[in-house]
Each structure stands twice: as C-alpha cells, then as structure tokens.
Amino acid sequence: MPSFPYPSFRPGQREVAEQVARVVREGSILLLQAPTGFGKTAAVVYGLIEAGAERVLYVVRTRNEIQPVVRELRRFGASYTFLFSARRMCPLLRPGDEEDVPGVEEFWETCRLVRLKGACSYYSNLDQVGRDTLQTVLGEAGEDPFLAVALLAGYGLCPFFALKMLVDDVTFVVATYPYLFNPDIFGSVFEPRAYEDFVVVVDEAHSLMEAHTLLERRLSLNDIERAAEELAERYGKESEHVRRLQRLRTMIRGYGGGMARLDASKLLDVLGDPEEWFDVAHELRVEKLARALEEGGAQVKVYSARVAAFLDALAKGARAYVYSERGKVVVKAVPSDPCVVTEEPLNRPAAVVLMSGTMPPASYVRDVLCVRKPIRVYDVELFHPAVAAEYGRWRRTIVAAEPTSRFTERGERMFRLYASYIEALTASLDRGAVLIVFPSYEFMEQVLRHVRAPGDLIAEGQDTVVSEVARELRERAAREVVAVAAVASGKLVEGVEFVDEEGRSLVRAVFVAGLPYPQPDATFEDYLAAMASKLGEDVARDYAYNVTASVRVRQAVGRAQRRPGDRVVVVLADRRFLYRRIRELVRLKYDSIVFSLEGFKRALARALRELGLDGRGA
C-alpha cells in the first residue's frame, strides 16, 4: 500500500480508495459522489496508486482546477505533467485580448506552419533540453501550473510541447476536458496511445450533462464580415467565397431576437464544402504568416478558418442556431446529443472514475451519456451517515412555498414577492455573502428591479470576472452583508470558491429564487427531442428538467459549504420544491416549510439562532 500523506483518513476516504482500486482492477466505472471538502482527490489518487494504475488521464473542467490536483499528486510523490489550452500557453501566438482567442483548428494550423518554417525558437530549443531538466522546472514551480508555464517560457521553451514531452514518462496527466473528450485533440497529443491505455478520472463530472457543448463552434457577424474582407483582398470582391459569405450575412442580418434555428443543410448549400474553406484558409494563412514573419512577428488571424470550422461541425451533424450575444449577432453549430462526445471516452478506457459533489443518478449516466461499462456507485453521505450529519449539522434549509418561478405565474406581483423574501434574508444578517441564484438572466433582472439590498449588490453579467468577485467578497464580507445575484449553472455557481484566507466559506446564505429548470430555447428543445427519441418522452423530460434542476440547486449549496463547519442557511423559494421527485433528487433535509413572508422571517430567525449567525455567534 502507498503511504497516505495525511495524519489519518477522514471518514469514508479509505473506503473510497478501495472502491477506486476495485474498478481499476475490474475495468468498470465508478460514480463517486462526495461533498466538497471531503477530500475526494486524495482518496482517488490513493486508490489509483494502490491499484497500480500505470497511466492516468485526470481531467478537470477549467485550467484553474488543475492546481488542486497537482497539489495532491505532489503530496503523494506521484509523477505527473499537466496540459491545458496550448493557445493560452503559447508565448509566441498568445492572443492580445480574450475576444480574439483563435479557434482550436486555427491556432494549431498557424502553430504547425511556424514550426515547419523554423520560426519558433521556443519549440526548436526543446531539442537541446532533456526530460530531467523539464522535471526540474516543474519542481521549481511547485504546485502552481501557471508558474510552471511562465518559467518554461522564460527559459525560452514552448510550455505546451515541453509538458507534452513528459506524457510517456509520468503516471498522471492532469488536463482539461478537451484532451479527453475532443477526439482530434486526444489523438494528436497521445498518439500512438489509445483510450484503452488510460485509466480516466473525470472531476466535476456533473458537467457532462452538457457534454455536447464541448464541440460547439461559433461564428459572429463580425467574423463573417472580416472573412469577406480578407477574401476580397486576396481573390477580389466578386469571388465565389465572398458572394457565399454575403448570402450568409443576408440570411442572418434580419434576425429579430431570441434564439432561432437555422437550416444546417441550407447553410451548407450556401457556403459549400468545408474542405474548400479549409484550403482557402490555409492559403490565406501561409501568405499572412509570411508577411508577419518578414515584419518580425508571427501572430495572424484568418477569419475564413472560423467559417471552415463552423461548416465542419455542421457537416458532422451539428444543428445551427442564430442568437444575440452582447448585442452582436452570432450563429453557432452544436450537436444535440451528449453521446456524440462521451460515448467513446467513457467506454473505451481501461477504467473510469466519474466524481462530483452533485452526481446525477446512475440511470442518467447510462442513458444520456451512453455508458455501457458496468457501473458502481459510491455515495459517501449515504454509506457514511456521519459525514452527512456533519454537513447537515451546520446547515438549515427553509422551503418558502409561497412564491414560484413557474412561467405561467410570472408577473410584477411575483417579482415583488421574491424581492421581499430576498430583502428579509439580507436584513437578517449582520455580515457575510448572500448568494441569490436565479433560473435565468431575464428572471433575475425582473426581480432585482424591486430589491433593496444593503450596500452594492453584485449581479452576474456577461463581463463578470469570478476572481474579481471573490476578491471583493474577501474585502467586504467580514464586515458587511454582500448580496451576489447569479444564474444557475452560470460562472458564479459552478466550480468556484468564495472563501477567506483560511479557507472558510464567506457565503452565509443561499437563496434559490425559483426552481432552476433549463430555459426552453431552441437548443434545449432539440436536446430534449434527441433524448425523447431514445428514452421516451417521460424519462427524457425527467432527466432534462428535474435532474438538471436538482444538480443546479446542489451546486449552489456547494458554494456555501466548502468544508465541514461552514454554516449556511439555504432558502428554496419555490413551492415546487415540495414535489416528491424534486425532494428525492435535491436530497436536502427540509428544516422548515413556510407559506408566508412572516412565517419565513420567523423560520429564518430560528435558523440563524441555531447556527450562531444571528450576530451573537461567529
């Protein structure tokens, strides 16, 4: 057995490690559900090492989530490398602003040409560096992957290819989702190895409920116009490809709001063969790159490549939609069925661990993600009641059954009612953050018009930066009440932490303003139709609505309880939380159910008193 790098196991950690080792030996799938702060990563890593896993691909949703995994691997003394977006690592081709991040295909084609021309010293310098040197740099960076990238670039080395060089020398590769779920990226990085050569761990696996969006391709009206300009400059304004883009621009310019479907086959007819566009984009890139290199640079933008990638997605079966984002017209191509993304990466590996604090049911994983391997389920709170009791001890859940976000009952009266409940909650606290979670931006805006919250309310928007919100909460929440309005499954509710310097949660209350069902836009309707065609209407609707909403609620609660001892009041403000199926899925003990604002105020005062959050406690 490997040594465990902590004084002792927390309740359930040893058993989780045993389950992990078992699925590795069996070649099956483990669905691991454990609360935030339980120590899932340490337990899983321990089990993988104990089982003798030779190659592990450990994937996380975002690059920021790589660091906690690296921290645990270093404690175990395990060999590792990590990979995230090469576009963001690249010291030569890194984009100047976030809005101009090139597409995957676009970046890699430019990178390939630069390397072929010998114009990237960062890449060519790797010929003079051994793997031992690269391991030394990783050691210098400690647990900070971003520092490792900066150090490698500072030494004149390509961070991505340096880290990739270590893949065959280490046991653990920690990477973001595309390295597993995008077959082109997986093949280019790990070839000649295949899925079967790896044990796979997927962190925050509830995110796979929207796995199909990993293959999404977007094309803005600005992209189309810039592509037409570069083509006109090279081939003339009357060239065939320019005329095709003009027809596309005409098709979408009359777009009137909301989200609408586009006929993918018609788009393909209008624009033509994706391979033609890839060829044209290649010619443009070669010419632009030659000019850039002459001028001492290497960054080029080829908007026609974005058109090619969009068309390629359509040709592979994605559906097409048009909508408005930040006031700009955008078309996107996205598949409707998550299986397109998950089927091979979850069935072909030697073994798989899917883990989350909010895992959907095993039946969902099997039916929606097309898992065929034998499934084992280990729910820490179910098998170890003491763990559930420790979290439950510091949580009080109130169901406010008077309001509802049901579409047929939305109106000024209901918006004002929600506002009054929110004001009662914020007025009851003396400090700390209050996270208010809405089903949609539209519903949030309607309610917030009537809310008089203390201080400056922080409302999530398209330009919200999570790190800035976290910093503001650390500065303010210790001395005053800070209300944070967010959208379910948005950037302030999924996979983020609002904690103080000692790791204690700054969120003292979570107010779920309505049952967070998905918004019924065209993409959701097509997803639902795809599920219904395989599973039947009733099962599909249960999965798409009830399971999704329950996971979103539990994710919101998880922003407040980051570890045992974090005290929080949870308010579920929608009468539909009393439905049997929702109670079954949400899995929270309802401490109070109230039917009026006055009843809510009494229940709230009692909950705060019991938790010591009424001004007389911590």
TITITOR-53174 format. One line per 10 residues: number of its first residue (from 1); their letters; for each residue x, y, z of C-alpha. Coordinates in nm, 3 decimals. Layout:
NUM) A) X/Y/Z; ...
This chain:
1) MPSFPYPSFR) 0.000/0.000/0.000; 0.123/0.354/-0.070; 0.165/0.586/0.227; -0.119/0.832/0.285; 0.027/1.184/0.314; -0.204/1.295/0.595; -0.205/1.206/0.967; -0.522/1.000/0.924; -0.807/0.919/0.688; -1.126/1.119/0.710
11) PGQREVAEQV) -1.438/0.905/0.748; -1.501/0.736/0.413; -1.170/0.818/0.244; -1.018/0.473/0.288; -1.336/0.311/0.157; -1.342/0.541/-0.146; -0.982/0.446/-0.223; -1.078/0.079/-0.204; -1.366/0.135/-0.447; -1.134/0.317/-0.688
21) ARVVREGSIL) -0.881/0.032/-0.673; -1.161/-0.216/-0.734; -1.291/-0.052/-1.053; -0.935/-0.022/-1.186; -0.888/-0.395/-1.141; -1.233/-0.477/-1.281; -1.220/-0.234/-1.572; -1.553/-0.078/-1.474; -1.686/0.271/-1.396; -1.718/0.428/-1.052
31) LLQAPTGFGK) -1.969/0.706/-0.991; -1.835/0.879/-0.681; -2.046/1.131/-0.500; -1.887/1.310/-0.207; -1.936/1.658/-0.063; -1.695/1.945/-0.119; -1.418/1.937/0.138; -1.438/1.560/0.186; -1.102/1.502/0.018; -1.212/1.324/-0.299
41) TAAVVYGLIE) -0.890/1.394/-0.486; -0.664/1.248/-0.217; -0.881/0.939/-0.179; -0.899/0.878/-0.555; -0.527/0.929/-0.610; -0.452/0.692/-0.321; -0.676/0.426/-0.474; -0.523/0.465/-0.820; -0.170/0.426/-0.684; -0.273/0.132/-0.466
51) AGAERVLYVV) -0.424/-0.041/-0.771; -0.102/0.007/-0.967; -0.258/0.221/-1.242; 0.021/0.281/-1.493; -0.127/0.570/-1.688; -0.396/0.801/-1.558; -0.564/1.080/-1.752; -0.721/1.303/-1.486; -0.941/1.568/-1.648; -1.087/1.884/-1.497
61) RTRNEIQPVV) -1.325/2.143/-1.637; -1.101/2.450/-1.625; -0.732/2.528/-1.606; -0.782/2.678/-1.258; -0.886/2.333/-1.133; -0.551/2.177/-1.228; -0.369/2.322/-0.928; -0.557/2.135/-0.650; -0.492/1.804/-0.829; -0.122/1.886/-0.875
71) RELRRFGASY) -0.104/1.974/-0.504; -0.229/1.628/-0.405; -0.005/1.448/-0.655; 0.298/1.623/-0.511; 0.199/1.516/-0.161; 0.187/1.155/-0.279; 0.518/1.191/-0.461; 0.348/1.084/-0.786; 0.497/1.165/-1.126; 0.283/1.399/-1.333
81) TFLFSARRMC) 0.255/1.653/-1.610; -0.036/1.878/-1.699; -0.194/2.023/-2.012; -0.441/2.298/-2.074; -0.511/2.524/-2.371; -0.199/2.543/-2.589; -0.340/2.866/-2.729; -0.314/3.028/-2.386; 0.023/2.873/-2.305; 0.190/2.980/-2.628
91) PLLRPGDEED) 0.442/3.266/-2.572; 0.460/3.336/-2.947; 0.100/3.321/-3.067; -0.087/3.413/-2.749; -0.382/3.640/-2.840; -0.376/4.001/-2.731; -0.729/4.001/-2.593; -0.980/3.743/-2.473; -1.230/3.817/-2.753; -0.974/3.728/-3.016
101) VPGVEEFWET) -0.872/3.386/-2.887; -0.831/3.181/-3.208; -1.025/2.861/-3.260; -0.853/2.531/-3.190; -0.808/2.441/-3.555; -0.699/2.794/-3.643; -0.432/2.805/-3.371; -0.290/2.464/-3.448; -0.260/2.531/-3.821; -0.065/2.852/-3.754
111) CRLVRLKGAC) 0.147/2.674/-3.493; 0.225/2.394/-3.739; 0.334/2.635/-4.012; 0.550/2.838/-3.773; 0.725/2.522/-3.656; 0.775/2.395/-4.013; 0.936/2.725/-4.110; 1.167/2.704/-3.809; 1.030/3.038/-3.691; 0.955/2.934/-3.331
121) SYYSNLDQVG) 1.268/2.931/-3.117; 1.061/2.819/-2.817; 0.988/2.493/-2.999; 1.331/2.440/-3.157; 1.502/2.497/-2.820; 1.338/2.181/-2.690; 1.587/1.975/-2.896; 1.857/2.086/-2.655; 1.668/2.005/-2.335; 1.630/1.669/-2.163
131) RDTLQTVLGE) 1.327/1.545/-1.976; 1.514/1.566/-1.647; 1.552/1.940/-1.699; 1.180/1.976/-1.762; 1.103/1.783/-1.444; 1.333/2.021/-1.259; 1.137/2.320/-1.387; 0.813/2.158/-1.271; 0.974/2.114/-0.930; 1.071/2.482/-0.921
141) AGEDPFLAVA) 0.711/2.581/-0.988; 0.580/2.371/-0.701; 0.204/2.326/-0.716; 0.141/2.630/-0.937; 0.087/2.522/-1.302; 0.075/2.882/-1.424; 0.416/2.949/-1.271; 0.548/2.637/-1.447; 0.422/2.773/-1.781; 0.581/3.112/-1.712
151) LLAGYGLCPF) 0.912/2.952/-1.611; 0.925/2.735/-1.923; 0.855/3.034/-2.146; 1.111/3.237/-1.951; 1.373/2.971/-2.024; 1.289/3.005/-2.393; 1.095/2.677/-2.414; 0.750/2.604/-2.555; 0.538/2.528/-2.245; 0.289/2.305/-2.424
161) FALKMLVDDV) 0.535/2.082/-2.608; 0.765/2.070/-2.305; 0.483/1.940/-2.087; 0.370/1.706/-2.365; 0.723/1.559/-2.382; 0.669/1.421/-2.030; 0.346/1.233/-2.109; 0.517/0.896/-2.160; 0.741/0.937/-1.853; 0.476/1.001/-1.588
171) TFVVATYPYL) 0.186/0.819/-1.428; -0.058/1.112/-1.414; -0.153/1.353/-1.690; -0.377/1.627/-1.549; -0.561/1.803/-1.831; -0.871/2.000/-1.917; -1.175/1.827/-2.068; -1.090/1.865/-2.440; -0.785/1.640/-2.402; -1.024/1.353/-2.331
181) FNPDIFGSVF) -1.349/1.448/-2.500; -1.227/1.600/-2.827; -1.106/1.300/-3.029; -0.886/1.512/-3.256; -0.705/1.668/-2.961; -0.675/1.335/-2.777; -0.527/1.169/-3.084; -0.278/1.444/-3.163; -0.148/1.459/-2.805; -0.140/1.094/-2.703
191) EPRAYEDFVV) -0.080/0.906/-3.028; 0.016/0.620/-3.061; -0.164/0.553/-2.734; -0.541/0.499/-2.738; -0.818/0.542/-2.481; -0.764/0.181/-2.373; -0.417/0.269/-2.243; -0.551/0.501/-1.973; -0.746/0.491/-1.652; -0.961/0.803/-1.671
201) VVDEAHSLME) -1.077/1.029/-1.388; -1.335/1.299/-1.465; -1.368/1.566/-1.196; -1.688/1.772/-1.167; -1.850/1.501/-1.375; -2.195/1.654/-1.341; -2.071/1.894/-1.612; -2.104/1.611/-1.863; -2.478/1.674/-1.859; -2.391/1.941/-2.118
211) AHTLLERRLS) -2.107/1.750/-2.281; -2.237/1.815/-2.632; -2.148/2.184/-2.594; -1.778/2.090/-2.588; -1.799/2.057/-2.967; -1.977/2.389/-3.014; -1.848/2.622/-3.287; -1.946/2.990/-3.306; -1.931/3.242/-3.585; -2.016/3.607/-3.521
221) LNDIERAAEE) -2.143/3.852/-3.778; -1.811/4.032/-3.729; -1.623/3.710/-3.813; -1.826/3.677/-4.133; -1.759/4.036/-4.236; -1.386/4.012/-4.159; -1.366/3.686/-4.353; -1.532/3.854/-4.652; -1.281/4.141/-4.629; -0.975/3.915/-4.626
231) LAERYGKESE) -1.112/3.706/-4.913; -1.198/4.016/-5.118; -0.846/4.150/-5.067; -0.693/3.822/-5.185; -0.936/3.699/-5.454; -1.149/4.003/-5.538; -1.490/4.128/-5.427; -1.672/3.916/-5.684; -1.504/3.587/-5.591; -1.728/3.290/-5.520
241) HVRRLQRLRT) -1.642/3.265/-5.150; -1.710/3.634/-5.092; -2.052/3.601/-5.257; -2.129/3.300/-5.036; -2.050/3.499/-4.725; -2.267/3.783/-4.847; -2.558/3.539/-4.882; -2.495/3.413/-4.530; -2.484/3.768/-4.398; -2.817/3.840/-4.566
251) MIRGYGGGMA) -2.968/3.526/-4.410; -2.888/3.627/-4.055; -2.892/4.006/-4.069; -3.269/4.009/-4.036; -3.255/3.813/-3.713; -3.505/3.961/-3.470; -3.406/3.845/-3.120; -3.429/3.537/-2.903; -3.272/3.221/-3.038; -3.380/3.073/-3.369
261) RLDASKLLDV) -3.294/2.759/-3.561; -3.120/2.774/-3.892; -3.140/2.503/-4.155; -2.796/2.337/-4.141; -2.837/2.181/-4.484; -2.925/2.520/-4.633; -2.617/2.674/-4.471; -2.403/2.403/-4.624; -2.566/2.463/-4.961; -2.499/2.836/-4.936
271) LGDPEEWFDV) -2.139/2.813/-4.813; -2.022/2.494/-4.980; -1.779/2.218/-4.883; -1.591/2.274/-4.554; -1.276/2.127/-4.711; -1.276/2.406/-4.970; -1.284/2.659/-4.687; -1.000/2.484/-4.504; -0.795/2.500/-4.826; -0.871/2.870/-4.875
281) AHELRVEKLA) -0.792/2.942/-4.509; -0.461/2.759/-4.547; -0.363/2.972/-4.847; -0.451/3.291/-4.662; -0.263/3.179/-4.354; 0.054/3.099/-4.549; 0.051/3.446/-4.707; -0.033/3.632/-4.386; 0.227/3.439/-4.190; 0.496/3.511/-4.449
291) RALEEGGAQV) 0.424/3.886/-4.419; 0.415/3.869/-4.041; 0.749/3.685/-4.024; 0.908/3.944/-4.252; 0.791/4.212/-4.009; 0.930/4.019/-3.712; 0.603/3.879/-3.582; 0.410/3.554/-3.606; 0.054/3.627/-3.493; -0.201/3.604/-3.772
301) KVYSARVAAF) -0.578/3.594/-3.776; -0.757/3.403/-4.050; -1.130/3.455/-4.021; -1.202/3.215/-4.305; -1.070/2.937/-4.079; -1.353/3.013/-3.838; -1.602/2.972/-4.121; -1.439/2.639/-4.210; -1.458/2.509/-3.851; -1.825/2.614/-3.826
311) LDALAKGARA) -1.910/2.437/-4.151; -1.714/2.128/-4.049; -1.929/2.098/-3.735; -2.245/2.123/-3.946; -2.116/1.858/-4.186; -2.065/1.626/-3.887; -2.429/1.655/-3.780; -2.441/1.961/-3.555; -2.751/2.179/-3.556; -2.737/2.551/-3.635
321) YVYSERGKVV) -2.879/2.845/-3.438; -2.870/3.224/-3.452; -2.892/3.449/-3.145; -2.761/3.773/-2.996; -2.467/3.789/-2.755; -2.351/4.119/-2.608; -2.551/4.294/-2.876; -2.378/4.102/-3.156; -2.540/3.851/-3.387; -2.386/3.503/-3.356
331) VKAVPSDPCV) -2.450/3.174/-3.531; -2.344/2.853/-3.366; -2.323/2.486/-3.452; -2.368/2.236/-3.171; -2.473/1.869/-3.153; -2.791/1.786/-2.963; -2.684/1.451/-2.817; -2.416/1.432/-2.541; -2.331/1.077/-2.655; -2.152/1.223/-2.956
341) VTEEPLNRPA) -1.893/1.350/-2.706; -1.900/1.097/-2.423; -1.959/0.751/-2.570; -1.604/0.655/-2.671; -1.412/0.844/-2.398; -1.621/0.680/-2.123; -1.644/0.326/-2.262; -1.304/0.258/-2.414; -1.060/0.344/-2.129; -0.927/0.070/-1.901
351) AVVLMSGTMP) -1.141/0.207/-1.618; -1.322/0.532/-1.538; -1.391/0.731/-1.221; -1.662/0.997/-1.252; -1.673/1.212/-0.942; -1.864/1.514/-0.820; -2.039/1.651/-0.518; -2.357/1.657/-0.728; -2.354/1.347/-0.948; -2.670/1.278/-1.148
361) PASYVRDVLC) -2.826/0.933/-1.096; -2.659/0.626/-1.243; -2.955/0.575/-1.477; -2.891/0.922/-1.622; -2.522/0.846/-1.676; -2.609/0.521/-1.850; -2.893/0.655/-2.065; -2.784/1.010/-2.150; -2.406/0.964/-2.166; -2.431/0.621/-2.333
371) VRKPIRVYDV) -2.219/0.434/-2.078; -2.207/0.060/-2.145; -1.942/-0.045/-1.894; -2.058/-0.192/-1.561; -2.130/0.091/-1.318; -2.054/0.102/-0.946; -2.197/0.382/-0.732; -2.040/0.505/-0.410; -2.223/0.784/-0.230; -2.017/0.895/0.067
381) ELFHPAVAAE) -2.303/1.062/0.252; -2.522/0.755/0.205; -2.263/0.498/0.315; -2.117/0.720/0.588; -2.404/0.895/0.768; -2.161/1.069/1.000; -2.030/1.267/0.703; -2.380/1.375/0.603; -2.461/1.457/0.965; -2.152/1.678/0.998
391) YGRWRRTIVA) -2.254/1.887/0.697; -2.621/1.884/0.795; -2.537/1.999/1.145; -2.420/2.334/1.008; -2.696/2.381/0.751; -3.060/2.484/0.785; -3.290/2.453/0.486; -3.610/2.655/0.458; -3.862/2.597/0.182; -4.059/2.913/0.100
401) AEPTSRFTER) -4.370/2.767/-0.062; -4.548/3.096/-0.137; -4.351/3.213/-0.446; -4.280/3.025/-0.767; -4.087/3.096/-1.085; -4.334/2.896/-1.295; -4.372/3.072/-1.631; -4.750/3.092/-1.611; -4.732/3.277/-1.277; -4.455/3.523/-1.354
411) GERMFRLYAS) -4.555/3.888/-1.332; -4.500/4.202/-1.129; -4.668/4.059/-0.822; -4.445/3.754/-0.819; -4.130/3.959/-0.889; -4.213/4.184/-0.593; -4.285/3.883/-0.375; -3.942/3.735/-0.447; -3.784/4.074/-0.378; -3.950/4.092/-0.038
421) YIEALTASLD) -3.816/3.749/0.061; -3.467/3.843/-0.053; -3.479/4.170/0.142; -3.592/3.985/0.454; -3.297/3.748/0.423; -3.031/4.015/0.366; -3.173/4.229/0.650; -3.148/3.936/0.895; -2.768/3.903/0.866; -2.503/4.129/1.010
431) RGAVLIVFPS) -2.228/4.027/0.765; -2.132/3.767/0.506; -2.224/3.698/0.147; -2.575/3.606/0.035; -2.577/3.409/-0.291; -2.906/3.457/-0.477; -2.947/3.207/-0.759; -3.199/3.266/-1.039; -3.317/3.035/-1.319; -3.223/3.287/-1.590
441) YEFMEQVLRH) -3.083/3.635/-1.652; -3.425/3.759/-1.756; -3.590/3.644/-1.433; -3.301/3.788/-1.230; -3.336/4.130/-1.390; -3.712/4.139/-1.330; -3.675/4.057/-0.960; -3.373/4.279/-0.894; -3.566/4.583/-1.013; -3.759/4.557/-0.688
451) VRAPGDLIAE) -3.481/4.455/-0.447; -3.336/4.700/-0.199; -3.030/4.511/-0.083; -2.776/4.652/0.164; -2.464/4.805/0.011; -2.375/4.741/-0.351; -2.538/4.428/-0.490; -2.315/4.227/-0.724; -2.511/4.096/-1.022; -2.362/3.841/-1.260
461) GQDTVVSEVA) -2.333/3.956/-1.618; -2.155/3.851/-1.934; -1.848/4.053/-1.834; -1.830/3.931/-1.473; -1.486/3.809/-1.368; -1.502/3.543/-1.096; -1.167/3.635/-0.941; -1.278/3.996/-0.902; -1.599/3.890/-0.728; -1.401/3.661/-0.496
471) RELRERAARE) -1.162/3.945/-0.412; -1.447/4.186/-0.338; -1.614/3.934/-0.109; -1.290/3.878/0.082; -1.262/4.253/0.132; -1.623/4.322/0.231; -1.799/4.012/0.364; -1.621/4.005/0.701; -1.775/4.338/0.799; -2.097/4.377/0.597
481) VVAVAAVASG) -2.367/4.190/0.407; -2.288/4.148/0.039; -2.563/4.023/-0.191; -2.446/3.835/-0.502; -2.706/3.765/-0.771; -2.615/3.478/-1.003; -2.771/3.249/-1.260; -2.799/2.872/-1.209; -2.518/2.692/-1.395; -2.351/3.030/-1.452
491) KLVEGVEFVD) -1.997/3.137/-1.377; -2.066/3.227/-1.010; -2.235/2.899/-0.922; -2.034/2.627/-1.096; -1.695/2.516/-0.960; -1.596/2.840/-0.783; -1.493/2.920/-0.427; -1.570/3.226/-0.217; -1.356/3.168/0.089; -1.138/3.369/0.328
501) EEGRSLVRAV) -0.763/3.332/0.374; -0.817/3.030/0.600; -1.044/2.851/0.353; -1.369/2.920/0.538; -1.672/2.999/0.328; -1.776/3.363/0.302; -2.128/3.265/0.192; -2.368/3.253/0.486; -2.692/3.216/0.294; -2.801/3.071/-0.039
511) FVAGLPYPQP) -3.135/3.185/-0.176; -3.257/2.976/-0.471; -3.507/3.209/-0.637; -3.721/2.961/-0.826; -3.674/2.605/-0.943; -3.380/2.636/-1.188; -3.519/2.443/-1.480; -3.330/2.495/-1.809; -3.463/2.776/-2.024; -3.668/2.634/-2.315
521) DATFEDYLAA) -3.477/2.783/-2.605; -3.422/2.613/-2.942; -3.103/2.430/-2.836; -3.272/2.285/-2.528; -3.578/2.180/-2.726; -3.359/1.994/-2.975; -3.165/1.830/-2.691; -3.493/1.721/-2.531; -3.617/1.583/-2.863; -3.295/1.386/-2.909
531) MASKLGEDVA) -3.332/1.234/-2.561; -3.701/1.158/-2.612; -3.629/0.971/-2.935; -3.404/0.732/-2.738; -3.564/0.719/-2.393; -3.928/0.818/-2.435; -4.092/1.149/-2.353; -4.144/1.098/-1.977; -3.792/0.983/-1.898; -3.638/1.249/-2.121
541) RDYAYNVTAS) -3.835/1.528/-1.953; -3.746/1.399/-1.606; -3.378/1.394/-1.694; -3.380/1.726/-1.880; -3.582/1.918/-1.623; -3.585/1.756/-1.279; -3.237/1.604/-1.271; -3.081/1.916/-1.420; -3.259/2.147/-1.174; -3.161/1.935/-0.873
551) VRVRQAVGRA) -2.794/1.930/-0.972; -2.802/2.308/-1.010; -2.954/2.350/-0.665; -2.692/2.128/-0.504; -2.417/2.314/-0.688; -2.549/2.640/-0.542; -2.547/2.496/-0.189; -2.194/2.373/-0.252; -2.075/2.733/-0.298; -2.155/2.790/0.070
561) QRRPGDRVVV) -2.046/2.463/0.232; -1.688/2.418/0.121; -1.595/2.201/0.420; -1.749/2.072/0.744; -1.813/2.358/0.983; -1.921/2.609/0.718; -2.254/2.741/0.842; -2.524/2.831/0.593; -2.895/2.898/0.564; -3.041/2.758/0.242
571) VLADRRFLYR) -3.370/2.902/0.119; -3.550/2.711/-0.156; -3.800/2.967/-0.275; -4.049/2.784/-0.494; -4.349/2.574/-0.395; -4.237/2.309/-0.645; -3.957/2.211/-0.407; -4.232/2.022/-0.226; -4.284/1.789/-0.522; -4.184/1.434/-0.429
581) RIRELVRLKY) -3.950/1.388/-0.725; -3.770/1.717/-0.659; -3.728/1.636/-0.288; -3.590/1.296/-0.383; -3.332/1.448/-0.618; -3.232/1.757/-0.420; -3.155/1.538/-0.116; -3.165/1.814/0.144; -3.335/1.782/0.482; -3.612/2.043/0.494
591) DSIVFSLEGF) -3.595/2.202/0.838; -3.884/2.442/0.782; -4.161/2.486/0.527; -4.329/2.825/0.526; -4.619/2.970/0.332; -4.593/3.343/0.406; -4.335/3.615/0.444; -4.400/3.642/0.816; -4.359/3.269/0.856; -4.033/3.293/0.661
601) KRALARALRE) -3.900/3.564/0.891; -3.973/3.352/1.198; -3.816/3.039/1.049; -3.516/3.241/0.936; -3.460/3.392/1.281; -3.474/3.046/1.436; -3.230/2.901/1.181; -2.980/3.182/1.228; -3.001/3.148/1.606; -2.939/2.773/1.589
611) LGLDGRGA) -2.636/2.824/1.364; -2.496/3.114/1.561; -2.533/3.350/1.268; -2.769/3.596/1.437; -2.494/3.833/1.547; -2.428/3.654/1.874; -2.224/3.373/1.715; -1.921/3.364/1.488
